[in-house]
């Protein structure tokens, strides 16, 4: 397929950057199937590569059946979201998805825009605005680029949340008492998909006396259609070990937002990447002809969360106590139970904090209803 739009006067430089980035990415050695040792531990070679680079691509994690479920739910969500940020109806005039909630179902941007870069949003962690290519005239004024709290809108997303091998990875990285962060579906439509300016995700623990490269947790990034250098996330390998970085100074030194040391995350459909939340990362506007749809969900160490104070989706500060952690973690139990119903031949993961309570989750007739508005309890560090 031909490219729909391009980077204008920067197109030649951008294409060279994409080519060079692909070569650097494939030389890192941080990709392969999920592997466990005979005693059930995550392969030490995977752990080493992840800890060195700050991200790792697990290849071939999701089956064709699961990808089909995810695609069907994605299509349903896109049919049902509001027609505009302040709309209450979908494109067919029906009450829009999330219209009965107090919080938005989606985040919006102008096509090929950068809604966070250079602003105070998200606590100012995106200090420099990305280049914004000119979109085609027929594109809408605003596009939904991120679906919030999808576990309550998608059975497939909830089942993915209970994936046994991914939860085993979470336990290996963050301990068996790992706890949730939040979830989203990121949508990079060809010729429209917005940028995510360079940033580090963590906001709370940079000055903590016990800070280390894993303090702010990680995200899993499950790829429905795969991702390329043009539409995927880019990383500065190893930057999660450098503490809070001066991204603005790095871009000024490079003379461009195309950071020369960065590499793209390259995935096929069904691959799932693990991404340290402290690594410098970002993505460019999607001027390519390829979709990227990422089902994103993250986990923390319990010890990082318990007693921490941070701001939630409602903008209010909260201190995370054991009860909030317990309640927010119920989504894990419902995800495991939902997956067991769809994939009964899989080995079901046992989440240690809920080991004595699994029957309660399995007996639910409507798991998504059980977690309605669960994102109001997100554990954001």
N, C-alpha and C positions, 0 to 999 in steps of 0.2 A: 504494500500500500504506500502511496505517496505521502510525504509529510504534509500536514494540513496548513501549518504556519511555521515560521522560523524565528530566529533571533535577530533578524534584520542585519544591521551592520556588524553584529557580533557572531553571526552564524558560522563563519569559517573558523574562528577561534573556538567556538563552542564545540564544533564537530571534532576538531583536533583534540580538545580536552576530553571528550567522551572516548575517543579511540585510545588515548594514552591511559586514561583511568581504567578502562576494561583490562588492559594488559597488566597494570599494577595489581588489580583486584585478583586476577587469576593466578598471580604469582605468590599470593599470601599464604596459601596452604590452610585456609580456615573454612573448609567445606567438606561435606561427606555425609553419609547416612548417620542417624543416631546409633551409637554403639554403646553397649554396656559390657562390663567384665563378667566373668563367671559368677562372681559373688554379688552382682547387681549394681556395682558402682558405674557411674558414667566414665567412659574410656578416658584415662588420664591425658591422652594425646589431644582429645577434644577440649578438655578443661584447660590445658596449657595454651592451645591456640586461641581459645576464647579470652583467657586472661591476658594474653599478649596483645591481641588485636582490638578487643572490645566488642567484637561481634563474630558470629559463626553461622554459616548456612547449613542447616540440616536438610539434606536432599531427599526427595521422594517420601515425605512423611505422610501425606494425605492421599487416600485412595481416590479413584475416579468417582466412586459413589458418593464419597463425602464432598468432593468438589462440586458435583452436580447438585447436591443439597444446598451448598453454600451459594451457588449461582442462582438457584431458584429463589432462595430467600432474598438475595440481593435485588433481583428483579422486582420482587414484591415490595420491598422497602422503597425502591426508587419510584415505583408507581404511586406509592401512598404518602410520600413526604410532601410538605407544603410547597406550593408553587413559588413562594418567595419567603424571605425571613419572617415577615409579619403576617403571612397568610394562615388561615385556619382550614383551608380546603386543599385537596390534591388536584391534579390536572383534570380529573373527571368530576370535580365538584363535590366529592365526598369529604366528610370530616378527615382531616389529614392525620397521618401517624403522629402521635404525640400531642395532638391539639387539646387533649384533656389533661395535659400535664402543666406544671408551673415552670418547667425548664425546657429549653429548646431541644428538638430532636436532632438538629444538624448545626454545623457551623458553615458560614457562607463567605464567599469571596467573589470579587470580579474575576472573570475568566483570565487565566494566566497571571493572576495577581499574587501579591505577597501580603496577606492581611496582618501578619504579626511583625515582620521585619522593621526595625527602627522605631517601634512603638513601645508604650509602657505596658501593653497587654502581656498576660502570662508572666507577670512580675518582671517585665523588661528583659527577659532572658534571650531575646532575639535582637541583638544590638544593631545589626546592619541589614538594610532592605536589599533583597535580591533584585536583579534586573527583571523588569516586567515586559515581556514581549507584547506586541500588539496582536490582539485576538481578531479573528475574522469578523466581519460586520454582522453576520447573521447569528452570532452567539448571544445567549441571554445576558442581561445586565449583571446578574449574580448567579453563581452556581453553588450547590451544596457539595462540599469537598470532604466532609467528615461527619459520620453518623455517630452520635453519642449513645453510650449505654446500650449497645445492640443486644445484649443477652436477654433483654426483656421484649425484644421485637423479632428475634430470629431463633427458631429451634436449632438450626445448624450452628449458629454462633455459640449457643449454650452447650451443645454437644461437643464442639471443638474445645470449649473451656475445660471439659472433663477428659481430654485425650490422655490416656494412661502414660504413654512414653514422654509426652511433654511435661506432665506433672512429675514424673520421675526425674526429669532434667531439673525442674524447678526445685525439687527437694535436694538434689545433688549440689546445686549452686547456692541455695538460700537456707538449707536445713529443712527437716521434715515438718516443722511448724511454720513454713512460709505462709505469707498472707497476701491478699489481693492488692492491686494498685487501682487501675481502671481499665476500660475497654473502649474501642472505637473501631469503625470501619472507615478506612481512608480510601478516597475515590479520586483517581487521577484520570479523568476522561481525556481522550485524545484532543488536542487543540484547545483544551479548556483548563486542565488540572492546575491548581494553584501551587505556588512554592511554599516550602517551609524553610525559613531563613536559618542559617547556621546557629546552633544553640547546644547547650548541655541541659538535660532535663531536670536534674536535681536542683532544689531551691533551699532546703532546710538544714542540711548537715555539713556544709562545706567547712565550717570552723569547728566541728566537733572534735574533741580530743581523741576519739577512737575512730576517726574517719579512715576509710581505706577504699580501694578501687571498687568495692561492691556495695558501698553504703546505701546508695539510692536505688538499688534494685535493677531490674531488667525488664524488657518487653519481648514477647514473642510476636513475630510478624509473619502470619500465614498468608501465602500468596495464592490468590485464586487464578490469576492469569500469568503469573510470573512477573518479573520486573527486569528492566534494562538500565543501562547507564543513563539513558535519556529520561526515564520516568521514575527511577528508583531512588532510594536513600543513599546518600554519600557519607562517608565516614573519614575522620582523621584517625588512623589506627594508633592505638596506644594512648590517646589523649585522656581516656578515663582514669589513667594513673597519674595525671599531671595536676590534679586538684582543679580549682576553678580557674579557667583559662580566660585570657583577654582576647576574645574573638575579634573585637573591633580592631585591635592592634595587629592581629594576624592578617586580617583582610587588607588593612592599610599597607602593611609590609609587602604583601603579594601584589598590590595594585589592582586587584580584581577579586570578586567574590568566588572565582574559580580557584579555590585553594590548591596549590600545586601538589601538596602531599596527600590529598584526599583520594579515596577510591570508592567506586559504586558497589552497592550490594546487588549481585546478579543472581537471579533465581528463575527456575522453571515453575510451571504450575504445580502446586502441591508441596513445594519447598517451604520450610518454616525457618526463619532466622531468629536467633536470640541476640538481642542488642542491649548492651550495657547502657543504662540511662545517663551515665556520666560522660560517655564518649561524645566528642563534638560531631554533630551530624546535621544534615539538612538535605533538601531536595530542590531541584530546579523546576520551573514551570514546564508542563508537559506539552511541548510543541510536536512531539512524535505522533505517529499514527497508532500507537499501542496503548491499550488500557492498562492501568495498574489498580487493582483492588486488594487492599491489605486488611485482613482481620487481625486487629492489634489487641493484645492483652498482656498485662504485666503482673509481676509479683515482687514482693519485698521480703527481706528478713524480718522475722517477728521483732527481734531486738532493735532494729532501726525504727520500727513504727511505735512500739509500746512506749507511751509517755511523750511522744513527739507532739508538737503543736504546729498546725499548718492551716491553710485556707482551703475550704471545699468549694464545690460548684456554686454554692449560695453566697460566696464571698465572705463568709463568716469564719473566724478562727475557731478551731476546736482542738482539744487535746485528746489524743487517741488512747482510750483506756481499753482494758481487756474485753469489756462488753461490746464496744463498738467493733473491735477486731473480730470477735466471735460472730456478731450479727452480719457484718460485711462478708465474712468468709462462708456464710451459708450458700452463696452463689456457687462456690466450688462443689459443695455437696449436691446441689441440684443439677449442676453440669455433669457430674459423674453419674448420677441416676438417669438423666436424660440420655446420656451416651450408652449406658447399659441397655436401655430399651431399643435403641436403634442398631447397635452393634453387639448383640448378645454373645458372640463368639470371642470377643476380645477379653483379655485379662483386665478386670476392673481395678482401677487404682484405689488404694485405701489411703485416704488423707488422714494422717495420724490424729490431728485435733478432733476429728469427727468419727473416729473408729467405733465408738460405742453408740453412735447415733445414726448410723447409715440407713436403718430401716425407716426412719422418719422421712428421709429424703426420697427413698424409693417408693413410698406409699402415696406421694403427692400425685394428684390427678392433673394438675396444671402447674408445672414448675415455673413457667414464665410469670404466671400470676403471683406466685409466692415471692418473687423478687422485684415486684413493681417498685419503681423509684429507688432501686438499690443503690444507684450512683450517688444519692445524697449522702451516703456513708463512705464514699471513696476514700482511700488512704493515700493522700497525695503528699509526697516528700519532695 
